[in-house]
Structures are given as structure tokens and as C-alpha cells.
């Protein structure tokens, strides 16, 4: 039976006090995905921590890879 390990990355996507101003940079996200992918991690899910009225606080990225 395959066994997996998991890693969770939390990225702050709120800018200042505004609930709608997003500061998440697509390039920095791509760099993290490539970095984790090079180490064998596969992105399996993302969770947006909704504050209210469509505003978000964090983006949670969940990765897994097969244990050696």
C-alpha cells in the first residue's frame, strides 16, 4: 500500500486592512509551486479562508508526495 506525506503552505493574500485588496503575486505563487514540485510535492487542494462578503485572508495550499 502506498503511503503519503503531506505539507501545508499558507499564503497571506490580504493587503493592509482592506478585505478586497489582494496582494498575492502570481509569480511568487508559481515559484513556490515549481520549488515544491521539484522536491516531489504535488498540489492536491487549495482552500480560501473566506472572511466575509467575498474577502479572503489566506490561501492554504495542500501538497502530498509518496513516502520513500
Secondary structure, DSSP 4 states (H G I P E B T S, - for coil): ---EEEEEEEEE-B-TT-SS-B---HHHHHHHHHHHHHTT-EEEEEEEEE-STT-EEEEEEEEEEE--
